[in-house]
Amino acid sequence: MAGLISDETLELVDKISVISLAERLGYRMKRAGTWLQIECPNCGDSKCYIGNRKGYFVCYDGGGCGAKGYIKDFFAWHTYHEEFNAKKHLRNTVLTIAEIMGVVVKFQDGSTKLPDPNVKAFNPADIPEYIPVEPQPVEVCDRTYRRFLSLCPIYEDHLNEWKTKRKYTDKQIKSLNLRSLPRTAAEAQRIIQTLLSEGYTLERVPGFTQILKYGTDPEDDANWVWGFVAHQSFKYFLPVRDDRGHIARLRVATSDPKKKYMWFSSDPLVTKNSARRNGAPSGAPINVVVSERFLSHWEPGTELTDIYSFDMVVVTEGEHKSNISANILGKYPVIGIPGVGNYKDVLPTLIKWGCKKVAIAFDMDSFLKEATEGNSGVGKNEKVFVQLVKFSKELLSASGIEVVLWAWNTTDGKGLDDILLAHKAPIEIDLRTSKRTPVKISA
């Protein structure tokens, strides 16, 4: 066996971008703002991102599965997952990356290991340059989405789910703009053609995109057809509103048990079999919701504080939970965040509103330790809890904001919406004093 790997080779491997390695490993990447989104090499979730410039990657699955770092970290997570040990696997990691990237390995004893001559040698100049695509202003997206949703159908099975399982009323369904995804290509194209004929903007509105006709010349604009991103698992839309009532983005409920919700997103993409352009990534914004009696009068562009007065806000996770909880709570606005790790926009919004008190109301299983299969290690729930603690500390550090936790018995329900629909009330826990007080639910 050759000796120690030379510092020259170690430095060269460190210069290889995660983007370049991910491409050769077969990962499908799509733009998401200034990052590239991929499937996490560790947990398989789609909330893993690679930085365009330095190649740093991080996974935000449910608050973070732990996968993050640079080139050697990425390969280690790809290969060894949670069993990765830097000292144990470092040599093999470097040698394998070099083999994949066509790099000559030099050892400290002067020997070398040549790559496969059929493998294209890595050149730092070959690192792909991805230019971030900016979505249209939220006002433009709001106008397009509202008209688009008005043209979309409501299928009976979805309506039954909303009214039976979710307990939405007809007024709520109308105010929330809940709609089904068209199930046929003909219906989808009819909607697209209506939007275009009426002059609505589709370019760089997340979800909409131009798709290249298979096997045609991409240089001919006539070969590009407007449509929107859809999948056979997609069921219906859940509009996501910003703090001024705009429908800023669309979330999609799916029939896939592993990915129950996805973003209506259309970043430009080129693969072996397809290409699309003039779309934009959705990002992962927070959802600001109020009860139906206020929502029906909330005109796009209007500050929420101009609609009614409030001094407390409830923060939970997910669109359905925030929609349902806001309507039952009545006087409290609810912020739904798309995953406990995506809370960066919450505090600026609370400060803007002059909020005096925040109640954090996440699913109770977030507070339960869940061991990984076959051992007593840290499970997903505990990692979610870690992110929840970080979020709480950030809120506590904000001057003048009182932070409380809403908790309940797990036998009464998993989420806030479950216990409220069951006519139960959470217990309020002051995070500074640990004082516990029953929550009074009144519209």
C-alpha positions as CSV (number, residue, x, y, z in Angstrom):
1,M,0.0,0.0,0.0
2,A,1.3,3.4,-0.9
3,G,2.2,5.8,1.9
4,L,0.5,8.9,3.2
5,I,-1.4,11.1,0.7
6,S,0.5,14.3,-0.2
7,D,-0.6,17.7,0.9
8,E,-0.7,18.7,-2.7
9,T,-3.4,16.0,-3.5
10,L,-5.3,16.9,-0.3
11,E,-5.4,20.5,-1.3
12,L,-6.5,19.7,-4.9
13,V,-9.4,17.5,-3.7
14,D,-10.5,20.3,-1.3
15,K,-10.8,22.6,-4.3
16,I,-13.3,20.3,-6.0
17,S,-16.8,21.7,-5.9
18,V,-19.5,19.7,-4.3
19,I,-21.5,20.6,-7.4
20,S,-19.0,18.9,-9.7
21,L,-18.9,15.7,-7.5
22,A,-22.7,15.6,-7.1
23,E,-23.1,15.8,-10.9
24,R,-20.7,12.8,-11.4
25,L,-22.5,10.9,-8.7
26,G,-25.7,11.3,-10.6
27,Y,-27.6,13.7,-8.4
28,R,-30.3,15.8,-10.0
29,M,-29.9,19.4,-9.1
30,K,-32.2,22.3,-9.5
31,R,-31.9,26.0,-8.6
32,A,-33.4,27.3,-5.5
33,G,-32.5,31.0,-5.1
34,T,-28.7,31.2,-4.7
35,W,-28.4,27.5,-3.9
36,L,-28.9,24.2,-5.8
37,Q,-31.4,21.8,-4.4
38,I,-30.7,18.1,-4.3
39,E,-31.9,14.9,-2.6
40,C,-30.0,14.6,0.7
41,P,-27.3,12.0,0.5
42,N,-28.1,11.0,4.1
43,C,-31.8,11.0,4.7
44,G,-33.2,11.1,1.2
45,D,-35.2,14.3,1.7
46,S,-35.3,17.0,-0.9
47,K,-34.5,19.8,1.6
48,C,-30.7,19.6,0.9
49,Y,-28.9,22.5,-0.7
50,I,-25.5,23.2,-2.2
51,G,-24.1,26.7,-2.2
52,N,-23.3,27.9,-5.8
53,R,-20.0,29.5,-5.0
54,K,-18.1,27.8,-2.2
55,G,-19.9,24.4,-2.6
56,Y,-21.0,24.2,1.0
57,F,-24.0,21.9,1.5
58,V,-26.5,21.6,4.2
59,C,-29.7,19.6,4.8
60,Y,-32.8,21.2,6.4
61,D,-34.9,18.1,6.6
62,G,-37.3,18.6,9.5
63,G,-34.8,21.0,11.1
64,G,-31.6,19.3,9.8
65,C,-30.6,15.7,9.6
66,G,-27.0,16.6,10.3
67,A,-25.6,16.4,6.8
68,K,-23.5,19.5,6.0
69,G,-20.0,20.5,5.0
70,Y,-17.7,20.6,1.9
71,I,-16.4,18.1,-0.6
72,K,-15.1,15.3,1.7
73,D,-18.1,15.7,4.0
74,F,-20.5,15.4,1.1
75,F,-18.9,12.2,-0.2
76,A,-18.8,10.7,3.3
77,W,-22.5,11.3,3.9
78,H,-23.2,9.9,0.4
79,T,-21.2,6.8,1.1
80,Y,-21.3,6.1,4.9
81,H,-24.2,8.3,6.1
82,E,-24.3,8.6,9.9
83,E,-21.5,6.0,10.4
84,F,-19.0,8.4,8.9
85,N,-15.8,8.8,11.0
86,A,-13.3,11.3,9.6
87,K,-10.2,9.4,10.9
88,K,-11.5,6.0,9.9
89,H,-12.7,6.8,6.4
90,L,-10.6,9.9,5.3
91,R,-8.1,8.0,3.2
92,N,-10.7,6.1,1.3
93,T,-12.8,9.2,0.9
94,V,-10.0,11.2,-0.7
95,L,-8.9,8.3,-2.9
96,T,-12.4,7.6,-4.2
97,I,-13.1,11.3,-4.9
98,A,-9.9,11.5,-6.8
99,E,-10.9,8.4,-8.8
100,I,-14.3,9.8,-9.6
101,M,-13.0,13.2,-10.6
102,G,-10.0,11.9,-12.6
103,V,-7.4,13.3,-10.3
104,V,-3.8,12.0,-10.1
105,V,-3.1,11.0,-6.4
106,K,0.4,11.8,-5.2
107,F,1.8,10.2,-2.1
108,Q,4.4,11.5,0.3
109,D,6.8,8.7,-0.6
110,G,6.9,9.9,-4.3
111,S,4.6,7.3,-5.7
112,T,1.4,8.1,-7.6
113,K,-1.9,6.6,-8.4
114,L,-3.2,7.3,-11.9
115,P,-7.0,7.7,-12.6
116,D,-8.9,5.7,-15.2
117,P,-7.9,7.3,-18.6
118,N,-11.6,7.2,-19.6
119,V,-12.6,9.5,-16.8
120,K,-12.5,13.2,-17.6
121,A,-9.9,14.9,-15.4
122,F,-11.3,17.6,-13.0
123,N,-10.4,21.1,-13.9
124,P,-11.4,24.0,-11.5
125,A,-12.4,26.0,-14.5
126,D,-15.1,23.3,-15.3
127,I,-17.1,24.1,-12.2
128,P,-20.6,25.0,-13.5
129,E,-21.7,28.5,-13.0
130,Y,-25.4,28.7,-11.9
131,I,-26.9,32.1,-12.1
132,P,-29.8,32.5,-9.6
133,V,-33.2,33.2,-11.0
134,E,-35.3,35.8,-9.2
135,P,-39.0,35.3,-9.1
136,Q,-41.4,38.1,-10.1
137,P,-42.4,40.6,-7.4
138,V,-45.0,39.2,-5.0
139,E,-47.6,41.5,-6.4
140,V,-47.2,39.9,-9.9
141,C,-47.3,36.4,-8.5
142,D,-50.4,37.2,-6.5
143,R,-52.4,38.4,-9.5
144,T,-51.3,35.4,-11.6
145,Y,-52.0,32.8,-8.8
146,R,-55.4,34.2,-8.0
147,R,-56.6,34.0,-11.6
148,F,-55.0,30.6,-12.1
149,L,-56.7,29.2,-9.0
150,S,-60.1,30.6,-10.1
151,L,-59.7,28.6,-13.3
152,C,-58.7,25.4,-11.5
153,P,-61.3,22.7,-10.7
154,I,-62.5,21.4,-7.3
155,Y,-62.7,17.6,-7.5
156,E,-65.2,15.8,-5.3
157,D,-62.6,13.6,-3.5
158,H,-60.6,16.7,-2.5
159,L,-63.7,18.6,-1.4
160,N,-64.6,15.7,0.8
161,E,-61.2,15.6,2.3
162,W,-61.3,19.4,3.1
163,K,-64.8,19.2,4.6
164,T,-64.6,15.8,6.4
165,K,-61.0,15.3,7.4
166,R,-59.9,18.9,7.7
167,K,-63.3,20.3,8.8
168,Y,-63.1,23.4,6.5
169,T,-66.4,25.2,5.9
170,D,-67.5,26.3,2.4
171,K,-66.6,29.9,3.4
172,Q,-63.1,28.9,4.4
173,I,-62.6,26.9,1.2
174,K,-63.6,29.9,-0.8
175,S,-61.6,32.4,1.3
176,L,-58.4,30.3,1.3
177,N,-58.7,29.7,-2.5
178,L,-58.3,25.9,-2.2
179,R,-58.3,24.3,-5.6
180,S,-57.4,21.0,-7.2
181,L,-54.7,20.5,-9.8
182,P,-56.2,19.7,-13.3
183,R,-56.0,16.0,-14.0
184,T,-55.8,16.1,-17.7
185,A,-53.3,17.8,-20.1
186,A,-56.2,19.2,-22.1
187,E,-57.7,21.0,-19.0
188,A,-54.2,22.2,-18.0
189,Q,-53.6,23.7,-21.4
190,R,-57.0,25.3,-21.5
191,I,-56.1,27.1,-18.3
192,I,-52.7,28.1,-19.5
193,Q,-54.1,29.5,-22.8
194,T,-56.7,31.5,-20.9
195,L,-54.0,33.1,-18.7
196,L,-51.9,34.0,-21.7
197,S,-54.9,35.4,-23.7
198,E,-55.9,37.5,-20.7
199,G,-52.3,38.9,-20.4
200,Y,-51.3,37.4,-17.1
201,T,-47.6,37.0,-16.5
202,L,-46.2,33.5,-16.4
203,E,-42.5,34.1,-16.8
204,R,-40.6,33.7,-13.5
205,V,-43.8,33.0,-11.5
206,P,-42.9,29.9,-9.6
207,G,-44.6,26.8,-10.9
208,F,-45.0,28.0,-14.4
209,T,-42.4,27.2,-17.1
210,Q,-41.8,26.8,-20.7
211,I,-41.1,23.2,-21.7
212,L,-39.1,22.2,-24.8
213,K,-40.9,19.9,-27.1
214,Y,-39.1,16.6,-27.0
215,G,-36.4,16.2,-29.7
216,T,-36.7,19.7,-31.1
217,D,-34.3,22.6,-31.6
218,P,-34.0,24.6,-28.3
219,E,-32.9,27.7,-30.4
220,D,-36.3,27.9,-32.0
221,D,-38.7,29.7,-29.7
222,A,-41.6,28.0,-31.4
223,N,-40.5,24.7,-29.8
224,W,-41.1,26.0,-26.3
225,V,-44.6,25.6,-24.8
226,W,-45.9,27.2,-21.7
227,G,-47.2,24.9,-18.9
228,F,-46.7,24.3,-15.2
229,V,-44.8,21.8,-13.2
230,A,-47.0,18.9,-12.1
231,H,-46.6,15.3,-11.0
232,Q,-49.0,12.4,-10.9
233,S,-48.9,12.4,-7.1
234,F,-50.0,16.1,-6.9
235,K,-53.6,16.6,-5.5
236,Y,-54.5,20.1,-4.7
237,F,-53.1,23.6,-4.0
238,L,-52.6,25.3,-0.6
239,P,-52.1,29.0,-1.2
240,V,-49.4,30.6,1.0
241,R,-49.9,34.2,2.0
242,D,-47.3,36.8,3.0
243,D,-47.8,39.4,5.8
244,R,-49.7,41.7,3.4
245,G,-52.2,39.2,2.2
246,H,-50.6,38.4,-1.1
247,I,-50.7,34.8,-2.3
248,A,-47.0,34.7,-2.5
249,R,-46.5,31.0,-3.4
250,L,-48.4,27.8,-3.8
251,R,-47.9,24.6,-1.8
252,V,-49.1,21.3,-3.2
253,A,-50.6,18.4,-1.2
254,T,-49.6,15.0,-2.7
255,S,-50.6,11.4,-2.4
256,D,-47.0,10.4,-1.7
257,P,-46.7,9.4,2.0
258,K,-42.9,10.2,2.0
259,K,-43.5,13.8,0.6
260,K,-46.9,14.8,1.7
261,Y,-46.4,18.5,0.6
262,M,-44.2,20.0,-2.1
263,W,-43.7,23.5,-3.5
264,F,-45.2,24.6,-6.8
265,S,-41.7,25.5,-8.2
266,S,-40.2,25.7,-11.6
267,D,-36.5,26.6,-11.6
268,P,-34.9,26.2,-15.0
269,L,-33.8,22.7,-15.6
270,V,-31.9,20.7,-18.2
271,T,-31.7,16.9,-18.1
272,K,-31.0,14.2,-20.7
273,N,-34.7,13.9,-21.7
274,S,-36.2,17.3,-21.0
275,A,-35.6,21.0,-20.6
276,R,-37.5,23.9,-19.2
277,R,-36.9,27.7,-19.0
278,N,-38.4,31.0,-17.8
279,G,-39.5,29.5,-14.5
280,A,-38.4,30.4,-11.0
281,P,-37.8,28.6,-7.7
282,S,-40.4,29.0,-5.0
283,G,-38.2,29.2,-1.9
284,A,-39.9,28.3,1.3
285,P,-41.8,31.3,2.7
286,I,-43.9,31.4,5.9
287,N,-47.7,31.3,5.7
288,V,-49.5,34.1,7.4
289,V,-53.1,33.2,8.3
290,V,-56.1,34.8,10.0
291,S,-59.6,33.5,10.7
292,E,-62.1,33.4,7.9
293,R,-64.0,36.5,9.1
294,F,-60.9,38.6,8.6
295,L,-59.4,36.7,5.7
296,S,-62.4,37.4,3.5
297,H,-61.8,41.1,3.9
298,W,-58.0,41.1,3.6
299,E,-57.2,42.7,0.3
300,P,-53.8,42.0,-1.2
301,G,-51.2,44.6,-0.3
302,T,-52.9,45.6,2.9
303,E,-50.9,45.5,6.2
304,L,-52.5,43.0,8.6
305,T,-52.3,45.5,11.4
306,D,-54.7,47.7,9.3
307,I,-57.3,44.9,9.4
308,Y,-57.5,44.4,13.1
309,S,-55.5,44.8,16.3
310,F,-53.7,41.9,18.0
311,D,-50.8,41.7,20.5
312,M,-50.2,37.9,20.3
313,V,-49.2,35.6,17.5
314,V,-49.2,31.7,17.3
315,V,-46.5,30.0,15.4
316,T,-47.0,26.4,14.2
317,E,-45.8,24.2,11.3
318,G,-47.5,23.6,8.0
319,E,-50.3,25.1,5.9
320,H,-53.3,23.0,7.0
321,K,-52.4,23.4,10.7
322,S,-52.0,27.2,10.4
323,N,-55.3,27.5,8.3
324,I,-57.4,25.4,10.7
325,S,-55.9,26.8,13.9
326,A,-56.3,30.4,12.9
327,N,-60.0,30.0,12.2
328,I,-60.7,28.3,15.5
329,L,-58.5,30.7,17.6
330,G,-60.2,33.6,15.9
331,K,-58.4,36.7,17.3
332,Y,-54.8,35.4,16.9
333,P,-53.0,35.5,13.6
334,V,-51.1,32.2,13.0
335,I,-47.8,31.8,11.2
336,G,-47.2,28.5,9.6
337,I,-43.6,27.7,8.9
338,P,-42.6,25.1,6.2
339,G,-40.4,22.9,8.4
340,V,-39.1,23.9,11.9
341,G,-35.7,24.9,10.4
342,N,-37.2,27.5,8.2
343,Y,-38.0,30.2,10.7
344,K,-35.7,33.0,9.6
345,D,-38.6,35.2,8.4
346,V,-40.7,34.9,11.6
347,L,-38.9,37.3,13.9
348,P,-38.7,40.2,11.3
349,T,-42.5,39.8,10.8
350,L,-43.2,39.8,14.6
351,I,-41.1,43.0,15.1
352,K,-42.8,44.7,12.1
353,W,-46.2,44.0,13.8
354,G,-45.0,45.2,17.2
355,C,-45.9,41.8,18.6
356,K,-45.8,41.5,22.4
357,K,-46.3,37.8,22.8
358,V,-45.6,34.6,20.8
359,A,-46.9,31.1,21.4
360,I,-45.0,28.3,19.9
361,A,-47.3,25.3,19.1
362,F,-45.5,22.5,17.3
363,D,-46.5,18.9,17.1
364,M,-46.0,17.2,20.5
365,D,-43.9,14.4,18.9
366,S,-41.2,17.1,18.4
367,F,-40.5,16.8,22.1
368,L,-40.2,13.0,22.2
369,K,-36.8,11.3,21.7
370,E,-36.9,8.9,18.8
371,A,-34.0,6.5,18.6
372,T,-32.8,5.4,15.3
373,E,-33.5,1.8,14.3
374,G,-31.2,-0.7,16.0
375,N,-29.6,1.6,18.5
376,S,-30.3,4.3,21.0
377,G,-28.9,7.2,18.9
378,V,-30.5,10.5,18.2
379,G,-33.6,10.3,16.0
380,K,-35.4,12.8,13.8
381,N,-37.7,14.1,16.6
382,E,-34.7,15.0,18.8
383,K,-33.1,16.9,15.9
384,V,-36.3,18.8,15.3
385,F,-36.3,19.6,19.0
386,V,-32.8,21.0,18.7
387,Q,-34.0,23.4,16.0
388,L,-37.1,24.3,18.1
389,V,-34.8,25.3,21.0
390,K,-32.7,27.5,18.6
391,F,-35.9,29.1,17.4
392,S,-37.1,29.7,20.9
393,K,-33.8,31.2,21.9
394,E,-33.9,33.6,19.0
395,L,-37.4,34.8,20.0
396,L,-36.4,35.1,23.6
397,S,-33.4,37.3,22.7
398,A,-35.8,39.7,20.9
399,S,-36.4,42.7,23.3
400,G,-39.9,43.0,24.6
401,I,-41.4,39.8,23.2
402,E,-42.8,37.3,25.6
403,V,-42.4,33.7,24.5
404,V,-44.6,30.8,25.7
405,L,-44.9,27.2,24.7
406,W,-48.3,25.6,24.0
407,A,-48.3,22.0,25.0
408,W,-50.9,19.2,25.2
409,N,-51.4,15.6,25.9
410,T,-50.4,13.5,22.9
411,T,-53.4,11.3,23.5
412,D,-55.6,14.3,22.6
413,G,-53.8,14.9,19.2
414,K,-50.5,15.2,17.5
415,G,-50.8,18.8,16.2
416,L,-52.5,22.0,17.3
417,D,-55.2,21.6,14.7
418,D,-56.0,18.2,16.1
419,I,-56.7,19.3,19.6
420,L,-58.6,22.4,18.6
421,L,-60.8,20.4,16.3
422,A,-61.4,18.0,19.3
423,H,-62.4,21.0,21.4
424,K,-59.4,20.7,23.7
425,A,-57.2,23.5,24.9
426,P,-53.4,23.5,25.2
427,I,-51.5,24.4,28.4
428,E,-49.4,27.6,28.2
429,I,-45.8,27.3,29.6
430,D,-43.8,30.5,30.2
431,L,-40.3,29.7,29.0
432,R,-38.8,32.2,31.4
433,T,-40.6,31.2,34.6
434,S,-42.0,27.7,33.7
435,K,-45.4,28.9,34.9
436,R,-48.3,26.8,33.4
437,T,-51.7,28.2,32.6
438,P,-54.6,26.7,30.7
439,V,-55.3,28.5,27.4
440,K,-58.7,30.1,27.0
441,I,-60.0,29.6,23.4
442,S,-62.3,32.4,22.4
443,A,-62.9,34.0,19.0
